Amino acid sequence: MIGLIGAWMSGGVEWNIPHHHRASTFIPVQYKIEENADGGKTVWVGELELRQRMRWAVGYTLRPGKAYLEASVRIVNRTPEVNTMLCFANLAVHANDDYQVIFPPSTQFGVHHAKRQFTDWPISHSTYGGADFSKGVDISWYKNHVSANSVFAWNFQDDFFAGYDHGKEAGTMSVADHNIVPGKKFWTWGSGPSGKRWDTTLTDDDGPYIELMVGAYSDNQPDYSWLQPYEARSFSVHWYPFRDIGGVKKANLDAAVNLDVDAGSAKVGFYCTSAHSAARVVLKAGDQALIDEIVAINPAKPYVKQVAVPPGIDEHDLVASLWEGARELISYRPVRLTFEAAPPVVTPPPPPQEVKTNEELYLIGLRARQFHDPNVDPLLYWREALRRDPGDTRVNAVLGIVAFGQARYADAEKYLRRALERLTDRYTTPEDATAVYYLGATLKAAGNPDGAYPWFYKATWSQAWKAAGYYSLAQIAVSREDFAAALDFASRSIDSNALDVRAQNLRAAVLRHLGRNQEALQVLASASHAADPLDVRAMAETYLASRSEEAAQRLVSTMNAHPATAQETAAEYFDEGLWQDGADVLFESIAAAADKSRIHPMTYYYLGYFAGKLGHSQKATEYYRRAASMPPDYVFPFQNEAIDVLRRAIQANPGDARARYYLGNVLYDWQPEEATRMWEASAALDPSFAIAHRNLAVAYMHQASGADIENAIAEMERAVSCERKYALHFTELDELYEQAGVPLEKRLALFQKNAAVVARRDDALNRTIALQTAIGQLDEAIRTMASHTFAVAEGANLNVVDHWAEAHILRAQTEIQARRFREALADLEAAATIPANLPVSFRFGGANARYAELAYWTGVAQEGSGDMRKAAESWSRAAAPPASGGSPQAYYQGLAFQKLGQPEKAQALFQGLVQAGQDELKQPAPRVRTAGSHYLAGLGYLGLRDQAQAKAELSQAVRLSPGLVGARTALASLP
């Protein structure tokens, strides 16, 4: 997930939990400030992550007398299912030609994302990340990365890594236990032209930066680890500045040491994170002390000294150490490396039918699910396993778990019972109780707690599932109002998983219902501090147990600022059958809301559900009415519990179009057919709601039975005809029009008619420009591009630079025909010069990707103006770099060779274009790509002067893709 909501600034720390980059990178987070007993302060920040319903919190602490920042991290899986997580902290630091990244000295290899490439560290001798370092390049230096690149440290035994500016003699140190925080990585946009453009995008005037990243429970991206249901993880990362010691060879929280040996001289430096008035500095060569002195050292006053090394002393015999009394603060002996072979790279798995064993099929699918691999569908491997062995327990269990997470409870029960048939054969209690627990979870979620009860109890026989099993039993006991049993179950769950904040919160709720409010508050205070200081259910329980104004204010301010936390808290009361408690909490948030006309609809839907369960039917009806009347903007229910809540709302109020729309939003990823039916019903009840029509268009294009572009276009046309219009819908409709081959004039007219709306989004404006360019409204397109600053986002598919180059090249061709050669040369020069207000992305190269075309037309304009020497130089430049047969640039190279009097080379290029186009046409491809293949063949035939074949191919290209400008232009040149 890269740059989903735009670029970030080059400063601070970006927390990527549980994905990289998480979708909510720039969305406000919860925070809390704590005063510590030692006089320090902690600022907690964190959020509820909606995709997997996990929480994370980071406590930044500054301690008196310490020159480091401590980050205490909590990651909590609050769900009843196993989840996966990736955690990287991304620290941005200033970089320049003097900047060096320092991995521990034991590091011999760097590795790229997904472990698909390894290279020697620090001197690379290979092509790595698309950059050629084969001649031997020290890739630890920022200046040696001309293009963007990533490097993760591979083999190391140390807890630190750093970056150091040798010009400023200052750096940034990261220290964390490498057994928990093994990830050490740097990322750079590069020091070349592309990187410099990103510098201006990400900062006002502070220049380039580099990202120093540390990963917990992850050493790569992607590299996800598993969390059990209700599991909480905690760890710490520390950073501190260090200075004047020339780099670092080893570091911990007390100090950093650097030792450089060269030409018979040793330079030793120590930096400390606190003051030591009488520290002892020692440098030994074997038993011989080269330095042994008492010094005052503190963060503002490091120690640096250079001494001669006696002849015959090997640098590996040197030991530099710093002491405070009898306590060694830091020491370092130069590492003697032994050669290691490069590890094997990760390769894609074979197709399912080629995998030898069921175990491998199961594990390939499991890895794809664990890593959220977009290129590997785990279901294909698991289905192949079941084809070979329908009773495979592992595969049936994992398919049941997947179905459970998708709220497909009937399917989940079927798979899990099939897994248990073999696991419990001959009345066996299975060693692995996974299927036992999940069958209980499935039955409970499906509304059958009595059926779930014995399965949860059986799961507690397994230590692995004891905590989750007892917690689930406690939920059922609470729903039965058997609070004595619930307290026992919750306590047993906590005994097996002390950091389970949900079990602690439930225990507090039970104590409160037993009249033991003070005990409940003690439980909450302890659990919140240990697991998640920002947990909103704990805030709710604190309010219900104390009824204090302070607790109420903290609760409602959080829920109203972060509505998803209110929904999550309501869902927990739903899970436990604590209907009145849930209602009381939601009432408070409504009462405190500044604008009662904009209450989140799900608040009222949950209130309606709770009121119905409490037997208050009139209240339920009123809540459902209010829910349907609230604004639907940015309402995306994300919980399985919301499915039952919304279904009950639809039963109670059959005319509620919004409940069906919201239910479709919940279900689409998991149950697309049912979601589509919900959106269809919503659109039928309220045809004026544009987003329901838009969602239907998406659904029709992604049906399991195949894309239905006709109905998708019809729904998008309905969406853009609604009174409230969205710029994104015009982009999406035009994408459908493009796939359907709709005439450009109709497409452009729609954008121009809705110009004010279209101008709100860069992607819609970009499509307008593309259409203007294709139709020939070149001046208008260029004016728009010159006057508008387009946003830049990593990974964004915004090709404005292509349109800039295209428009200027086309205008230059018109000027050449009119013999206005000076103007043509100016346009061609402009085509090659990308203005700062246009984004340059990874995918689109603008003029750089059209070097031959630009150089060819430049030569033609120079020829027309009578400068044959320059013309020949331009054509030579066009012909010099070889273009592949699959690129239109080969056509312009062929034209350049003709101008240079080398027809045989031109002939070969044109024939290559024909062959490339014909080869591509043999492979099934989408309409637009097929048009591109016809375009290549048409260019080839055009170069070979076969006008009939050229016209046939180019006509087919334009028919399939009317916006393919090159094909339109080439076709127009034919008689």
N, C-alpha and C positions, 0 to 999 in steps of 0.2 A: 504494500500500500504506500505509494509514493506521492507526496505532494498533493493529496486529495483536495485540500482546500487552499492551495496556493503556496507560494514560496514563504520561507521564514526568514527572519533577519539573522545576520551573522553575529550573534552574541548570546551569552547565557548558556543554560543547560536545557536541552530538549530531552524529556523523558519519553521513551518509546516502550510502552507497556499496554497491552500484551503483544503488540505488533510493532513493526518498524516500516514506515513511520505511522504512528497511530492516527486514525482519522480525525481525532479531536485535538490535534496539536495546538491550534490557535483558538480553541474555545475556552472560555473562562473556567477555572477550576475552583474547588472549595479551598479554604485556607483557615488556619487557626494559629495563634501566637501563644507560646507558653513561656513562662518564667521558670528557670531551672534553679535548683537548690544551690548550685555552685556559682550563681550569678550570671550564668550564660542565658541565652535565649534560643528558642527553637521555633521556626516557622514551618508549619505543616501545610503541604499542598497535596491535592489528590482529587480523584474523581471516581465515579461509577462508569465503567467502560461498557457501552451498550451492546456491542457486538456479541460479547460472551458473558455479560452480566458479572464481570469480576470487578473488584475494586483495587485501587492502588493508592498509596500515600507515601510521600517523601517528607521527612523532617530535616530541615537544614538547621544545624546547630553551630553556633560560635561559642567557644568556651574561653573563660578568662585565662590569659597567659599562654594561649595556644594559637599558633599562626596557621591553623588549618580549618577548612570547612568540612564538617561531618554531615553526611547525608545518610539518614537511617531510612531504609526502604521497607515497606510492607506491601505484599501482593496477596490478595485474598480471593480464593475461588469460593464464591458465596452460593454456588449452584449445586444441585443434587447429582450432577454428572461430572465425569472427568473432563478437565479442560487442558488446553495447552497454552503455553506462554513463551514469549521472547521478551527479554528486558535488556535494553541498552540505554545508557546515559550518554548523550551526545554533547560534548563540551566544545564550544566555538572559541578559538584563539586566533589572535592576529598572526599573519605569516608574511614573510618576505624572503629575499634570496639568502638571508642568513639563517633561516629557520630549518631546524632538523628535528625529526621525530626519533625518539630513542626508545627502542624496545630493550628488554633485558639482554645482557651480553650473551646469554646462552641460546638466544634465538638464531636459528640457522635458516629458517624458511618463512616467507610470507605467503599468505593464501588469499585467494579472491573469494567473492560471494559464492555460496553453495559449495565451496571446496572443489570448484571445477578447474582451478589453476593453482599451481604452486610455483614459487620462484625463490632463488637464493636471496638471503638477507644478510647484510644490507646491500651487497653488490649483486645486482641482478644480471643474468647472462641469457635472458630469454625474452620472447615476446610475451607481455603480461598485461592484461586488461586493455588490449588493443594497442599498447605502446611497444615499440621496438627497443629493448634494452640489451640486445644480443652482444653488443660490443663491450659490455661491462659498465653499468651505471649504478652509482650509489643512490638508491631510491629512498633512502632515509631523508634526503634533502628535498624540500618543497620545490626549489628551482629546477630540479631535474624531472619534474612531472609537467610536461608541456600540456598534456591533455588530462581530463578527469580520470581519477583512479582511486581504488580502494586497496588497502593492505591490512590483513589481520595477522597478528603474530601467531606463530604455530607452536614451536617447541621451546618452552621456557619453564623455569621453576620458581619464578619470582613473583612478588606481589605488587610490583610497580611498573609503570611506564610513564613517559614524559615527552614534552616538546620543549625545545630550547632555542632561543634567539641568540645566536653567537655575536651578533652586532650589538644588541642591547645588554648582553650578558644577563639574561633573565629568562625564566621558563615556568612551566606549569607541570606540577607533579600529580599523578594519580596513584593512590595506594589502596589496595583492597586484597583480601584473601583470595589468592588465585584458585583455591579449591572450590570457592563459591562463585567468584567473579573472574572467570577465566578469559573473558573476551577483552582483547586489546586491539584496537583498530584505528587507523586514520583514513580519512577521506579528504580529497582535494578536488576542486574544480579544475585545477591545473593553472600553470603560470602563463599559458599561451593566450591567444586572442579570445577563445571561447571562455576561458576562465575569467579573463578581465571583464567580459560582458556580464558575467554572473556577479563579479565584485560590485558593479554599479547597480545591479538589481537588488542585492541583498544588504547593501549599506549605503549611506549617503556619501561619505567622503573618507571612510576609514580604511579603504583598501582591501586587499585579499585576506581571507581567513582560511583556516584549516580546522577540521573536526577531529577531536581526540575522543574516542568512544571506549567505554568500558561496558562489558556485557556480563550480567549475572545469570547463572545457570545456562549460559549460552556462550559459545566461543566463535560463532559465525552468524551470518544472516543469509538465509534462514537457518535457525538451529533452535527448535522449540523443545521444551521439556514438558513433562506431564505434571498436572496438579490433581490430587485426589479430590473428591467432593468435600467441600468445606475446609480444604487445606489452606493454611496461611504460611507464607514464607517471609522471613525477615533477614536483612543483611545490611552492611554498612559499606559506603564508599567514602574516601577522603580525598580532598584536593588541597594542595597548597602551592603558593608561589615560591620559587627559589632563585637564587641569583649569584653571580660572580664566580662560580666554581667551574665554569667551562663545560657543563654537561653533567651526566650522572651515570654511575655504573651500578649503584645499589641504593635502595631507599626504603625507609619504613616511616611510621608516624613520628618518630623522634628526630630523624635526621636523614640527610642524603649525603652520599660520598661520591667523589669523582677521582679517578686515578688514571693519569695519562703518562705513559713511558715512551720516550723517544730520544734516540741518539745519546744514551747514557745519562739521561736526566728524567726525573720523576716529578710530575706536578700533582699535588694532592690538594683536594678541596673538600671542606665539610660545610654543610648548611644545616641549621637546627630550627625546629619549629617552636622552641621555647628558649628562654634565657638560661645559660649556665655560666656562673661567675668563675668557676675553676674547673673547666673541663680538661681532660688529658688527651692530647693528640699523639698518636703513635704511628710510625711507619717503620716496619721491620723488613729486613731482608734475611730470611732465616732467623737466626738468633741475634743478628746484628740490628741495633736500633739506629735508623737513619734520622728519625725525628722522635723525640720524646719530650714534650713540653706541656706546661699548664697554661691554658689560655681562657680568656673570657669570650664567649661566643653567644650570639643571639640572632634572631631573624634579620635584624638590620645590619649585623656584623658577622658575615661568614668568615671562615678561615681558609686561606689559600697560601701554599708555600711550594717552592720548587727546590729540589735538592739533587745532588749528583748521586748516581747509582754506581757502586763500586764495580770495576771490571769483573766479568765472569758471572755476574748475578743475572739469572733469568727473571724476566718480569713476573712469571707465574710464582716466583718465590716471595714476592712482595705481599705484605698484608698491611692495609691501612685501617686504623680503628680509632674510634672516639669513645671516651669513657667519662662517666660521671661517678666518681668514687669507684666502687667495685662493679658498677653496672655498665655493661657495654651498650652504648647507644646504637652504634652501627659499625660494621666492619666489612671489608671487601678484599678478596684475593682474586686477581685476574683469572678469568675462566679459561681453562684449557679445553678447547673444543675437539671432539672426536667426530670424524666424518659420519654423517647419516645420509642414507639414500632418501630422495624425495618421496613423500608418501604417495600412494595411488590417488588419483582424482576421482571424484564422484561422476558417474556416468548415468544416463537415463536407463530405466529398467527396460527389458525386452517386452514385446507385446505379450498379453496374458497367455495366449496359446503356446508361446515358446518357453514359458517358465516351467521348470522341471517338476517342482513339488508344490503341494498345497501349502506347506509352511511358508515357502517363498512368496506364493501368491498372497497369503495373509499378511506377511510382513511388508511387502511392497505397498499394498493398500494401506496398511496402518501407518507407514512412514508418510505416504502422500497426505493422509488425513492429519497427521501430527504436524506436518510442515505447511499445511494449507497450500499444497502444490497445485498451481493453476494448470499445469501441463500433464498431470497424471490423474486419471479418474479412478479412485480406489474401488468403486463399484464394479468396474470391468474386471478387476482381478478377483474380487470376492465372488462375483457371479461365476467366473470360470472355476473357482475352487468348489463351489456348490454343484456345478455341473459334473465335476469329477466325483465329489463325495457330498451328497445333499445333507448328511448328518454332521459335517465338520463342526465341532463345538466352538472353536475359536471364531470362525467366520460367522456362524449363526449368532454368536454372542455380540460380535462387533456390529453386525447389521441391526440387531435389536437395539443396541446402544444408539446408533445413528438415528434409527426411527424414533426412539424415545426423545432424543433432542429435537426432532422435527415435529413433535406432537402427533406422530402417526402411531397412536397407541395400539391399535389393533394389529398392525404389522409388527410392532415391537414385541408384543406379547407372543405372536406366532413364532418369531425367530428365537426368542429367549426360551420358550418352552421346548422348542426343537433342540436347542443347545443342551438343555437340562435332561432331555431324554437319554442322551448318551452319558452325560456327566453323572447322573444318578442311577445308572443301570445297576441292577443287582442290589438296590437299596443302599447305594453308596453316598456318603456325605462327601461332596466334592472338596478337594483341596483348594481349588480356586472358586471362591464364592461370588465372582463378578456377576454371573448370570442370575444368581439367587437374589442379590441386592437389586439389580436393575429390573427384575420382574416385579419386585415389591414397589419400586419407584414408578414403574409403568402403571400398575394397577391403581396406585394412589392418585397419580395424575389423571387417570381416566375416570376418577370418581368412585373408586371401589376401595376405600380404606380398609374395610373388613377383610377383603381378599388380600390386600397388601400386607396386613399385620403379621401373619405367620412367616411370610417370606423375609420381611425385615428382621424378625426375631432369629430366623435361621442364619441370616447374614452375619449376625453378631457372634456366631460361633467362630468366625474367621477374624483374626486380629486385623487384617487389612481392611475389613468392612465394618468393624465393630463400632467405630465412632459414627459413621454415617448411618448405620443401622439403628443404633440407639437414638440418635437425633430424630430420625424419621418416626420411630415409635413414640417419641415424646410429642411430636406434632399431632399424631393421631390421638394420643391420650388427651391432649389439650382440647382438640375438637370435640372429644366426648365429655369434656369438663371433668375428667378424672385427674385433678391436679396433683394428687399425691403420687400417682404412677408417673405422671409427666415429670415431676421433679426428680424421681429416681432415674428415669431414662435419661434426662438431660445431664444429670450428674455423671452417669456412667459414660455418656458420650464425651463429656469434657475430660474425664479420666483418661480417655484414649486419644484425645486431641485437644490439648489445653488451649490452643490458640483459635479454636473454632468460635468466631465471634457470633455466628448465628445461634449456636447452642447456648452460648453465654447469655445472649439477649433473650432467648426463649426461657432460660432458667430464671432470669430476672422477671419476666412476665408472669411465670408461674408463681414465684415468690410474692409478687404483687397481688395476684388473685387469691393467694393464701393469707393476705393481710400483713405480709412481712416486707413492708416497703423499704425500710432502712437496709435490710439485707440485700434487697434488689439493687439499691443504689450502690452499695459496696461492690457487688458483682459487676455492675456496669462500669464503674470507675476503673476497676482493675482490668477488665477485658478490653475496654477502649484503649487504654494506654499500651497494652501489650500487643494488640492485634491491629486496630485501625482507629486512630484518634478522630477520624472524620466520619465514622460510620453513622448513617442517618437513622437506622433502626435503633441504635443505642441512644441517640438523641431523643427519639420518640418515647422509648421506655423510660428515660430519665424524666421526661416531662410527665408521663402518666404516673410515675411513682412519686414525684415531688410536687407536681402541679405548680411549680414556681414560675414566676414571670420571666426570670432569666432563662430557664430551660425552654419555655415556650417560645421566647424570642429567637433563641439560637435555632430551634427546630424549624419554625415557620420561615425564617429568613433564608435558611438553607433550601428548604423544599421549594419555595417560591422562586428563588434564583436559579435552582437546578431542578426543574420539574420531573426529570427522570428519576431523581431520588425519591420523590413522593410516590411515584408509581411503583418503584421497587419496594418501598416500605409497605405500601398497600398490598402488594403481592405477597409479602411475608405474612401479613395478618390473614390474607386469603388462605395461604397454605396451612395455617394453624387453626382456622375456624374462629379466630378472634374478631368477630364481625364488629362488635361495638368498639373495641380498641381501635380498629382500623378507621371506623367512622369518626371517632373522637379526634384522631390525629388529622384526618383530612378536613374536618370542620375548622380546626385551628388555622390551617393553611389558607382556606377560603376567607375566613374572618380577617386575616392579616393582609390579604392581597390588596394592592393599591388600586387595581382596576378590576372590578368584579365582572366586567363584561368580557374579560379575556382570561378567564380561568381555564386551565388545561382541561380539555374534554374528558380525558381519562380519569381525572379526579372525580367528576360527577358520575361517570360510568361505574367506577368502583363503589362510590357511595350508593348508587342505585342497587348494585348487587348486594352490598352489605345490608341495606334496608330490607331488601327482599328476604334475605336469610333471617333477619330479625322479625319478620312478619309484618313489617310496616309497608304495606303495598301502596298506599297513597303517596308516601314519601318517595318510594322507589320510582313511581310514575313521574313525579315531579323532577327527580334527579335525572332520569333518562331524558326528559324533555329539555332540561337545561343543557345536558351534555350535547344533544343534537344541535343546539343553538349556538354553541361556542365556536369561535374561529378555528378552521381546520389547518391553519398555517403551521408547518413544521411539526405535525402530529404524526409520530411514527411509533406506535406501540411495539415493544420489543420483547415481551415476555409470553411464555406459554400460558400463564395464568390469564392473560388478557383475552385469550381465545374464548374461554368459558364466560368471562365477563361480558364480552361483546355479543356472543351468541344469546345470552340471557337478555341483553338490551334489545336485540332484534325481535325476540319473542314478545317482549313487553311492549315494544313500539314498532310494529311492522313497517311503518312509514318512514323510519329513520334511515335516510340515505347515508349519513356520515358513519354510522356504526358499521355498515357493510363496507364502506370504503376503508375504514381503519382496519377491519378484520382482514380485508384483502392485503393490506400492507403487512400485517403480521405473517400471513400465511404464504406469501408469494415465493419466498426462497425455498420453503419446505413442501408446500402443497400448491403448485402453480395452477392446477386445474380448478381447485376450489376457490382460490384467490380470484381467478378470472371470473368465475360465476358471481362472486361478491361484488366485483367492480361493475360487472354488467348490470346487476340489480341496482347498485348505487346510481349508475348513470341513467338508468331508466326512471328512477324516482326523482332524480334531480339532474336533468340534462344540462343545466347551466354551470355545473362544476367542472372546470377544464381539466383538473388533474386526474379525475377518474377516467376521462377519455384518453388522456395521455398514457396512463398506466395500462389501459386496455390495448393501446397500440403496441406498447412494449411486450405485453403478454402474447398478442397475436403473432409478433415477429419471432417469438422464442417458444412456440408450441412444440411439444414432443413430436407431433405429427408433421411438422414442417412449418416454415414461415408462411403466414397469410398476409402478404404485403397489401393486397387490395383492401382488406378490412382494417389493417393497421393505418393505412393512409386515410381511410374514411374517418377513423376515430381521431387522428391527429388534426384533420381538417375541422372536425367538430370542436376540438380543444381550442384551436386558434380563432374560431368564430365566437367563442364565449365572450361575455362582456369583460371579464377580468382576464387579461392576457399576460402571458409569460414569455420572455425573450427566448428561453431555452426551448420552448415548444416549436418556435419557428426554425431553430437549428435542427431539431429532431425531425420535423416534417420535411425539411429540405433534404436531409439524409435519406429519408424514404423516397422522396421524389427522385433523387439521384439514382438510387438503386432501381427504380422503376423506369428510368429513362424519360422522365417528364420534360417537356420542352423548357429551355432556359428562360424564355420570355415569361412563361407563367410563374416560374419560380422567383424570378427577380421582381415581378410585379407584386407578389405577396410581401416580399421584404420592404419594397418601397412604400407600399400602402400602409405598412405598420412601422415606419421608420423610427418613430419615437420610442416604441417598445423595443425594437431590435437593437437600438443604440445602448440599451442597458447592459448588454452582455457582449464580451469580445468575440465569443465563438459565433454568435449570430451576425455580428458586424463583419467578421472574417468571411462568412459565407456570402454575404452581400457583395463584398469586394471581389470574391472569386467569380461570381456571376457577372458582375460588371465587366471584369477583365475578359471573360469568355465571350461576352456579347460584343465587346469592342468599345465599351464606355470607359476608355482608358484614362482620360483626364479626370473623370469623376473618381475612379478607383484610386488613382495616385493622390488626389487631393485628400481623400479620406484617410489613406495610410499616412500621409505626411502630417496630418493635423491631429491624429488620435494616438494617445499613448496606450499601448496594449500591455496588459498584465502578463507577467512571466510566472510560470509554475513548472517545477520539475516534473518531467514526464507528460506535460500537456501536449495535446495533439493540435497545435495551432500553427498553421503554416503560412502566416502572413508574409514572411520573407520570400516565399515562392511566388506569391502574387505580385510582390514588389518587383522582383526580377522579371517576371512574365510581362507585366504591364509595360515596363520600360523597354524590354526587348521588342514587344509588338509595336510599340509606338515608334521605336527606332526603325523597324522595317517599313512602316508607313512613310517615315521621313526619307528613307533611302529611295523609295519608289518616287517620291516627289523631288528627289535630288537635293534635299536639304541635309547635306552630309554633316555639317557642323552640329546641327540639332541632334542628328542621329548619334553622333559620337558622344554628345553630352548625355543622352539617354542611356547609352550603353555603359558609360562610366558610372551613372547613377545606379544602374542595375547591379553593378558590382560593389556598391557602397551601401551597406545596410544602415539605415538611420538608427540612432540609439533608442527611439521610441518603439521599435519593432522587436518582438521577441525572437531569439534564436534558440531553437530547441535541439535536443539530441538527434531527432529523426530528420528534420528538414534542414537542408543545407543552403537554400536560396541560390545566390549566384555561384557559390563554391561548387554546387552540384551541376552547374551548367557552364563550366569553364570553356568547353569546346564551342558551344553555341555562341557564347559571348565573344570569344576570340574570333570566330569565323565572321560574324556580322560586323565586328570592329574592322576586320580586314576589308570587307566589302565596302564599308563606308569610307575607309581610307583610300581604297582603289578608286571609288567614285570621285573623291576630292583630288585625285592625281598623285597621291603619295604611295607609289608602288613599293618602295623599300619598307615602309612601315606596314603596308598591307601584307607583304611576304612574311614579315616578322610575326604578325598576328596569326596568320595561317599556320606558320611553323609552331607557334605556341599552342594553337588549337589541336594540332596533330600529334604533339609530343607525348603527353601522358596517354598510355593505351587505355581505351574504354572497352568495357565488356560488350559482347554482342547483344546483351540484354538491356543496354542503355541507349536511349535516344541520342546521347552524346556521340555515339559511334557514327550516326548519320552526318553530323556536322564535321566530324573528323574526316569522313569520306569526302565531303564537299571541299574541305580544306586541302586534302591531297589532290583533288582535281585541280584546284587553283594553283597548286605547286607543281603541276605537271607530272603527277605520279598516279596515273589512272589505275594501275594494277593494285595498288594499296587501297584505293577507294573501292574498287570492285570487290575486294575481299571483305571489307567492312560491310558493304551493302548486302552481300550474300550472307554474311554472319547475322545481320538483322533479320533477314527473311527466315533463316534457319531457327534463330532464337524464338521468333514469334510463332512459327509453326510448332516447335517443340513445346512451347508453353500451352498452346491450344489443345494439345493432346491430353492435358491434365484438367480435371474438373476444377472450376474456379468460379468465384462470384462474378456477377455481371461486370462490375467496374474493372476487375483484374483481367477478365477476358477481353474487354475493350482495349486495355493496354497491350495485350498480346497482338491483337489485330493492328494496332497502331505501329508496333515495331515492324511487323511484316510489311505494312504499307510504306513505311519510310524506306525499308530496304528496296522494295519494288520501285519507289520513286527515284531512288538513287540509281537503280539499274535502268531507268527510263522505260519501264514497263508500265505505261500509264493506265492501262485497263486494269491490271492486277492491283496497282496502287490505289486506284479509285475504289475498287471493290473492297479492299481491306480497310481503307480509311473511312469509307461510308459505313461499313459495319461497325467500326470503332465509335463513330459519332452517333450511330443509331443506339448502340448499347450505352454510351456515356456521352450525352450531349455536351457536358462541361469539360471534356478532354480537349484543352485548348490547342495543344500541339497538333492533334489529329484534325481539328476544325481548320486550323491555319493551313496545314499541308493540303487538305482537301480543297480548300478555296483557291489554292495556287494552280489546280488542275483545270484544263479547259472543259 
